[in-house]
Amino acid sequence: MLSPVVRRLIDENSIDPQQIDGTGAGGRITRSDVLDFLDRRAQGEAPASVESVAAVAQPPKAPQVEAPPVQTPSMPVAPSTVSPVLQATVRAEAYAPIAPSARDEVIQFTNIRRRTAEHMVRSRATSAHSLVAIEVDFEAVERVRHALKESFARDEGFSLTYLPFIARATVEALRTFTHLNASVGDDSLIVHRDLNLAIAVDLDLDGLIAPVIRGADQKRLKGIARDVRDLATRARSKRLSADELAGGTFTITNPGPYGTFITTPIINQPQVAILSTDGIKRKPVVVSLPDGSESITIHSVGILALAFDHRVIDGAYAAAFLARMKEIIETWNWAQEF
């Protein structure tokens, strides 16, 4: 039995499943197995030019067709039987890279860099990406963090950041907006009852992976904070298992510590949305007072951005989800989580 994602990957690359050794439960073929097979197959071939890529893309026994000159930007798209990723590769190779000079450094892509590139290109070719963002007042979170930061660090051995609060709010918002905790099937939306939250982890500026917190909807904030810390630590020391990188149903990416303003993330396939948490800064805000008047004060404010698959939901649904996130972050009784 093959998952829809694995089946599509096999079909798009014209692979015989019998050639792949499955490493999943019961010998099941996983996405990683297919990618490993493609890596091995690619390494056994000569470096692909535009002509050779186009030739590989043809159906078996089809007559060879001379490719257009490399310098032609309007190069014809490969036949419809070719996968979107391969079509993108052919188009990209129409623009020859600048030849390295003696002063240039040539850095070969690592395995994780190549896989990330393939995954990102495939995602853009698969989903109708759109973005919606909202400004959020984190002052309620900030007050709890400030009150508990010393005792939390002493008890847990690490600092209490904004990310666990955002992850906890995401879990609560997804209880209502379930179509974002989903994936796309054959002309259908598969809404997942299990909420497995993937958290993107930077590998010391040398790669990116997204380990998964399974059953995140069954955890309180402190449990989520522990899982985030544990997965990130073991990811950077390369001690994660394959199962801990699979099965995510929604992803959060967190460039905020670098002070970013707004990020447009790429959806982590086969999911249908990804949330970006950008920099949180102290800034003036207008607040309503009990007597109905307004005042200006200083609060911690940041932006949440949601990239979503427009095939699945529309902008109103995505905006309503972010509005619910904002409501939770600003009004939740965060002290009760501890």
C-alpha positions, 0 to 999 in steps of 0.5 A, a space after each residue: 500500500 502506497 500513500 498518495 504522496 509516494 504514489 504521485 512521486 513514483 508516477 511522476 518519475 516513472 519508477 517501478 515500485 519493485 525497484 525500491 526497498 521499503 524501509 517503512 513499517 512492514 516494508 512499506 515504501 516511504 517518501 524518503 525511500 523514493 528520494 534515495 532511489 532518485 538520488 542513486 539513479 541520478 548519481 549513476 548518470 552523466 550530468 544532465 544538460 538541457 538536451 539530456 534532461 529533455 531526452 530522459 523526460 520522453 516516454 520510452 522508445 519515443 523518437 529523439 527531438 532536438 532541444 532548442 538552443 540553450 540561449 533561448 529563454 522561451 524554451 518549449 515546456 516538456 511534454 505533459 507526461 513530465 513531472 512539474 519538477 522536471 519541467 522546472 529543471 528544464 526551464 531553469 537549465 535554459 539559463 546557463 550559470 556563470 562560469 566560476 572564476 579562479 576567485 570563486 568558491 564552488 560549494 557542492 550541494 549537500 544531501 539535505 540542501 538538494 532534498 530541500 530544493 526539490 521539496 520547495 520547487 515541488 511545493 510551489 509547482 503543486 499548491 496555489 500559494 497565497 499569503 495573509 498576515 495579521 499584527 498581534 499584541 503579545 503583551 499578555 504573553 510577555 507579562 507571563 514570560 516575564 513573571 515566570 522566566 527565572 523559575 521556568 529556566 531553573 526548573 526546565 533548564 532552558 528559556 521560555 520563548 514566544 514559540 511555545 505560546 504561538 504553538 499552543 495558540 495554533 493548536 487551539 485555533 486549529 480546533 475550529 479551523 480544521 481545514 488547515 489541519 489537512 492534506 489534498 487527496 485525489 480531488 478531495 480534502 483529507 482533514 486529519 483528526 490527529 494534530 501533528 505539529 511540525 516545527 521548522 528547525 534551522 541546522 546552524 544556518 546549514 539546512 532546515 528540517 521540520 521534526 514533528 510534535 505528535 498529538 500536539 492537541 493533547 499537550 499544554 504549553 509546558 509540554 509543547 515547550 519541552 518537545 520543541 526544545 528536545 526536537 530542536 536539540 536532537 535535530 542539530 546533533 543529528 539524533 532524530 529518527 525518520 519517524 520524527 520527521 514524518 507525519 506532520 499535519 501543520 507546520 510553524 516556521 520561526 524566523 522571528 529571533 532574527 527580527 524579521 518583519 514578515 515572511 512568505 514561507 513555502 508550504 510543507 507538502 503534503 500539508 495545506 498551510 504553514 505559519 510564520 512567526 516574525 520578530 516581536 518588538 516593543 512599540 507604541 500601541 493604542 489601547 482602550 481604557 475601562 471608561 471607553 477612552 483611548 491611550 498610547 502605551 508600549 507593548 510587545 507586537 509582532 506579525 503572524 503570516 500564513 501561507 495557504 493553498 488556495 485550492 483548498 481554502 479561500 482568503 476569508 477562511 485563512 484570515 478568520 484563522 489568523 483572527 482567532 490566533 490573534 484573539 487567543 494570544 491577546 486574551 488567553 489566560 496564559 498563567 493557567 498553562 503553568 
